[in-house]
Amino acid sequence: MFSSILPFIVNSPVVEWDALAPIIVIMGAAVLGTLVEALPSAKVRYGINATLMILSLIVALALVVWRFRTLGETGGRQIAMGTMVEDQLSLVFQGILLAVALLAALVVLGRATPGDGSFAPQPADMPGSPQEDYAVKTRYQRTEMFILMLFSTGGMMSFIAAGNLLMLFVALEVMSLPLYVMSAMGRRRRLLSQEAGFKYFLLGAYASGFFLMGIALIYGFTGTLGIYSITQIATVAPGLDWMLLVGVAMLLVGLFFKVSAVPFHAWAPDVYQGAPSPIAGFMAAGVKVAAFGILVRLSMTLFGLLSWDLSVLLWVVIIATIVVGTFLGIVQTDVKRMLAYSSIAHVGFILVALIGLSVGAAAAVEFYVLTYGVATIGAFGLISIVRDADADGTVRGEASRLEAWDGLGKRHPALAGAMAIFLLSFAGIPLTGGFIGKFLVFKEGLSLGGGALVLVGLIASIVTAFFYFRLILRMYFTEPGENTATVTSTDPGDMLVKFVVIVCAVATVALGLVAQPVLGLFAAVA
């Protein structure tokens, strides 16, 4: 009997627990939180799941730092039977992701309070139903958003580290499915929030179909799913080149959808507007970190081999993304929709650095997504606590209309100053992290022969400054009116969100003033 199982023992797969530890911590906490959600006491569930969310993100970030220091300059390795990769590139992007996710989780925690939070007390209830009225009256609050955030973060980490196209698809779905649900969990304007989640789900499923068909075509051409194996085979395999080219193009469709590049951007403004602001910030920042993490890897491998064939497609997408994000952002009267189109323009700016093979592109993209992610979490966190008030002074839902921000700088100067810092960073004004990020990606674009793209980006940056400064002018140079929003000062949850906003503002300025240590680390990794 022993001799019959000996071959299985000898050939059993090796599990690299040390390399997988950060992902295991996040996913394990999510599974444990799902079991905790079955407990009868709402207060106990809230406390345990909130602690699990924050603690697991901190532990996972510490483990990523430990793995980065342990890995040193060994060049990395394939793990989990070749389906994933552990190297400095993946660890840096995972570190950025976890830092952004931790900030977003604190905002979610602050706005997940019962009664006046950003999330529906029981999302499964019909809007306006007796069940919802009862949940609001009893200050009942479920905590699925904590668990779903962890599942989505774990999917993003796996997405960044994927070394196999099948693993890439599985991680894509694990990352996306929780976001579809969380987008529909808004407490105010429930139907708009549910519509946002439904649109995101439908278009996401459509993009996933393209992604999966691209994987099938690439496998049909190469006979393998490993990213590095595909790259090696693609250099020598004769004939049927169209199959590889079409497969890679369809793969790009799925990735472009995730980063909301034109023409796959239509979902972003509606979803950002309808989703709870803490989730919109997490989605805008986290998804871009994950998507660009794998785009950098693919640009250095598979996409790099086809850069000449894909150049026209990339140039068209980049120019369209920058132009659409810039000019449609000008006409928006809602702050969340304005930031949605702003995020689309930023995608175009980042893609400028990925039009060819460049070692410096990795460092430029890493720094850009870090600065953009921090500023985005801060901006959406602030939007979540800027709320309308009726004539009796009763605080209502989020005030995302532009006129609601009139004179906010006179009523709440510190918070308005933080918002101004975020907007200046988005515009690429010096002394902010956004300026350094734009400088780096445009520099890489010039070195790769993309001078025309850089020129379009520079002109667009000047134009986008218009709608950023328009909001600053409203906050500081317009008198408060009847529709001016308010910010509560005593709610503990709002105080936590204010703390995160100030931290993000300080980090945004610090990344602009003392960027060299971070750039040195990213350059060494590249």
N, C-alpha and C positions, 0 to 999 in steps of 0.2 A: 504493500500500500504506500509506504514511504517513497519507494522508487517512482511510483506513478505521479506523485505530486512534486517531486524534486525539480523537474524542469520548470514548473510554474514558480516555485520559490526562487530559483536562480534567475529567471527572466521577469520577475515581478517588477512593476514600475517603481521608480524611485521618486518620492515626493520631497521636494525641497522646501521643508517647512519654514526654514529661516527666511527664504526669499518671499514666500507667500504669506508671511506673518501679518504684514499690514492689511492685506485684503481679507485675510481670515478674521482679523479683529473686527473690521467693519461689518462684514457679512454675518459673523457670529453674533454681534450685538443686535443686528437687525432681526435675526431669527429669534433671539431671546426676547427682544421687544415685542415680537408678534405673539409669543406665549404670554407675556405680561399683559397684553391687551385683553386677554380673556378673563382677567381678574375682575371681580364685581365692583370694587371701589374705584371711582373715577379719580379721586385724589391720589390714591396709591399708584395707579397706572401713570398718572401725569408725572409724579415725582421720579418714579423708577425709569420711565422711558426718556425723560429729559436728561437724567443723569447718564444713562447709557449712551445717548446720542453725543453729548459733549465729551464724556470721558473716552469713548471709543475713538473719536476723532483726534483727541490729544495723544492717546497711546499710539494710534496708527502713524501720526506725524512723527512722533519720537522714533518709532521703528523704521520709518523711511530714512530719517537722518542717520540712524545706526547702520542701516544697510548701505547707505551712501559712503559712510566712512569706512565700513568693512570692505566694500568692493574696491575702493582705491582706484588704481589705474590698470586693473586687470582686463578691462575691455568688455566685461559683461559675459553673460552665458544664457543659453536657452534652458528654460525650466518647464516643469509640468509636461514632460514628453514632447518638448519642442513647440507647445502651443503658446507659450509666453516667453518673454525676454526680460531679463533683469540686467540692465546696464545703467550707466549714469544718466543717459538721456531720459529713460523712463522714470527713474527715481526723482530727477529734478522736476519733471512735469507732475508726478504724483505729489511731491512736496508742495508745489504751487497749488495744486487742486485741493489738497487737504487744508492748507492755510485759508484759502478762499471759502471752502466748505465750512470751516470752523466759524468764520465770521458770519456766514449766512445762517448757520445753525443758531448762533446767539440772537440774530434778528428774528428768526422763526420762533425761538423760545420766548422772546420778549413780546411777540404779537400773537402768541397762542393762548393768551389768557382768556378764561371764560367771560362771557358778557359783552365785552367790547373789543375782542381780538379781530385779527384778519381772517380767521378761519371759521367756517360753519361749525356749529356745535356738534352736529351729526350729519356729515355730508350726504349720507344716503337718503335723508328726508327730502320730501318734495318741498320746493320753496313755497312758503305761505301755508303749509299744512299744519294741522293741530299738533302733530308730533314735533315739528320744528318750533312752534310757539311754546310748547311745554319745555323743550330743551333750553330755549332762551330764558324762560321764566325761572327755571331751576338752576341756571348757570352751569349747565352740563357741557363738558368739552371732551371730545375724544382726542386721541393722541396719535392717530395714524400718520400724521405728517412727519413725526420724528422718525418713525420706522421707515417710511418711504424715502426720506432723505438719505438714510444710511444705505438702503438698497441701491438707490441711484448713484450715490458716491462710490460704492463698491463696483458697480458696473462701469463707471468712468475710469476707475483705477485699472480695471481689467482691460478696458478699451485701450488705454495708453500703453500697456505692457503687452498687448497681443502680438504674437509672432506668427500667427496662423489665421487665415481668412475666416475659417469657421468659428474660431474663438472670437474674432473681431465682430462677427455677426451676432453671436450670443451675447457678448458684452454690450453691443449696441442696443439690443432689446432690453436687457436688464437695466441699462441706463435710462432708457426712454419710457418704458411702461409706467414707472412711478411718477414721472413728470406729467404724463397725460392725466393721471388721477389728481395730482396735487394742483394742477392748473384749474380744476373744476371745484376746488374746495373753498372758494371765496365766501366770506360771510355776507358781505354787502353785494348788491347787484348779482344775486345768485344765478339768474338766467344767463347773464353775460359771462359769468365765470364758467358755467357748465357748457355754454357754447364754445368758449375758448378751448376747454379740454377736449370737446368733441372734434373741433376743427384740427387741433394738434394731432389727435389720434388718427383721424382719417388720412391726413396728408403724410403723417409719419409712417403709416402702414404702406401707403403708396410708394414712398421713398425707399422703404425697406425692401419692397418687391424689386425695385431697380438694383439695389445693393446685392440682393441674393442672386439675381440673374447675372450680374457682373461676376460674382464669385464662380457661378457655374461655367461661364464662358472661359474664364481664366483657368479653371481646373481642366476644362476640355482641351485647352491648348497645351498645358504643361504637365497635367497628370499629378499635380501636387497642390497642397494648400498652404504650405509654409512660405512666408513672405521671402525669406532669403533663398530658399530653394527655387521659387518661381523666378527670382532675379537671375540666378545662375543659368537656369534652363532657357530663359527668354533670350539670352545672349547668343545661344548656339542653335536653338530649335529652328528648323527651316519650315517655310510654308505656313499658311493659315494665319499670317500676321494680323489679318483683320479681326480674327477672333479675340486675340489678346488686346488689341487696341479698343475694340468695342466693349470688352469686358472691363477694362480699366476706366473707360469713359462712364460706364454705368456705375462702377464703384464710386467714381467721383460725384455722381448725382446724389447718392446717399449721403456722402460726406458734406457736400455743399448744402444739402437740406439742413443738416444738423447745425451748420454755422450760419444758416440763413443767407447764403449768397444768392444773388439774382441769377436766374429767374425762379429760384426755389425759396423765395423769401416771404411769400404772401401770408404765411401763417404768423409771422413774428409780430407785426403790430397788433393784430387782434388778440393773440395769446398774451402778450405782455400787458395789454390793457385790461383783459378780463381776469387774468390770474391774480391771486393775492400777491401784493408787492414783494414780500419776502421771498416767495417762490420765483417770481419774475427775475429778481436779482440773482438768485442761485442758478436759475436756468441760463440767464444771459452770460454769467461769468463761468460757471462750472463746465457747461457743455462746450464752450469755446476752448477752454484749457484742454479738455479731453480730446476734442476733435483735432485741434492743431497739434497736439502731442503726437497723434498717429499720422497726421499729414506730413509732419517733419520727417518721421521715419520712412514713410512711403516715398517722399521726395528724394531721400538719400538712396533709395533702393529701386523699387519697381518703377515709380513715376519718373525717376531720373533717366532711366533707359529710354523712355518714350517722350522726353521733354521736347524734342523737335516736332514729333507728331502731334503733341498736345498743346503746343505753344499758342496756336490760333485760338483754340477753345479757352485756354487760360486767360489770354489777353482780353477776349470778349467778355468773359465772366467778370474779370477784375474791373474793367472799365464800367460795365453795366452796374456792378455792385456799388462802386464808388458814386456814380452819377445818381442812381436811383435813391440810395440812402441819403445823399446830400440834399437833393432838390425836393424830394417828398418830405424830408424832415422840416423844411422851411414852412410848409403850409399847415403843419399840425397845430392844433389848439389844446391838445392834451399832453401833459408832461410825459406820461408813460409811453404814448405812441411816438413822441419826439425822440425819446431815448431808444425806442425800438429801431427807428430808422437810423439813428446815430450808430447803433450797434452794427447795422448792416453796412454802413460806410466804413466802420472800423475793420470789418472782415475784409473788405477790399484792400485796405491799407496793409493788413498783415499778409495777404496773399501776394503782394508785390515782392516780398522777400523769398517767395517759393516758386519763382518762375524758372529756376534752373538749379543746378547742383552748386551748393555753396556751404562751406563749413560754418561761416559766420551767420548764416540764416537761422540756425538752431538757437544761437544765443539771442539774436534779435527777436525771434518769435517768443522765446521764453520770457524775456523782459517785458515785451509788449503785453502778453496775456496776464502777467503778474500785475502790472500797473492798471490795466483795464479792469481786471477782476476786482481789485481792491476798491477802485473808484466806483465801479458799478454796484457792488454790495452796499457801499455807503450811500449812494444816491437813491437806490430803491428802498433801503432801510429808512432814510429820511422821508421819502414819499409815504411810507406806511404809517407814519405818526403825524403827518400834516393832514388835518381833517376838518371837515365842515362843521359848523355849529349853527343851530337855528336861533330864532329870536330870543328864546328863553335861555340860551347858553348851553343847551344840550349838545354834546359832541356826537357827530354822526360818522359817516363813512369817509374814506380817503378823498381828499380834495386834489384831484389831478388836473383840473382845468387851469389854464395859464392865469386867468384873472384871479383865481383863489390865492395866488402867490404874491399879489400886489402888496407891497409894504411889509413883507414878512421879515425883512432885514431890520426893521425898526422895532418889531415886536419880539423877535427872537434872533438877535444879531449873531450869536455863536453858531446856531444851526444854519442860518442863511450863509454865514461865512464858509461853513463846511461844504454846503452845496455849491457855492461859487468856486471853491477849490476843485471839486469834482468836475464841474463844467469847464474850467480852465484846462484841466488835464485832458479832458476829451478833445478840446480844441487844439491841444499841442502847444500851449503857451509855455515859455521857458520858466524854470524853477519848479516845474511839476514833473512827475514821472511820465506823463503822456508825451511831453516834448522829447525826452530821451528815447522813448519807445518809437515814436515816429521817425526820429533822426536815424535810428538804427535800421529800421526796415527800408526806409528810402535809400539809405547808403548801400544796403545789399542789393536793392533793385538797380541802382546805377551800376554797380560792379558787374551785374549779370546782363547788362545791355538793355535794361528797361527804362531808359531815360524818359520816354514818352509816358509810361505809366507813372513815374515819379512826378512828372509835370502835372498830369491829371490829378494826382493825389495832393499836390501842393495847392492847386487852384481850389480843389474841393475842401481842403482844410480851411482856406480863407472863407469860403462860402458857409461852411458849417459853423464857423465862429459867430455868424449872424444869429442863428437861433439859440446858441448857448448864451451869448451876451444879451439877447432879448430877455431871457429869464432873469439874468443878473440885474438888468435895468428895472425890471418889474419888482424885484425884491428890495432894491435899495433906493430907487429914484421915483417910485410911485407911492402915493399916499395910501394907507390902508382904507379899504372900503367896506361896504356891507357884506360883500362876498369873500372878503379876505379870510383865509383859513386860520385855524388855531392849532397849538401844540400843547397837550396837557403836560403838566409839570409834576404831578404827584403820583401817577400810576407807576408801580414798580417795573412793569414790563416795558413801558415807554422809556423809563430811565435807563434800562439795559440797552435798548435800541439807540438812545442818544450816546451812550458810552461807545458803542460799536461805530457809530457815525464819526465821532471825534477821533477814534483810533484810526479809521480809514483815511480821514483827512490828514492826520499827522503822517501816516505812512505814505500817502500820495506826495506830500511835500518832501519827505525824507528821500524817497526814490528819485526825486528830481535834483536834490542838493548833494546827496552823498551816494550816488549810484555806482561808484567805482567798485566797492567790494562785491556787490551783487553781480555786476558785469564781469568782474574777474572770475567769479565762480562759474558763471554761465559760459564764458569764453574757454575756460579750462575743460569744461564738459564737452563743448563742441569740438 
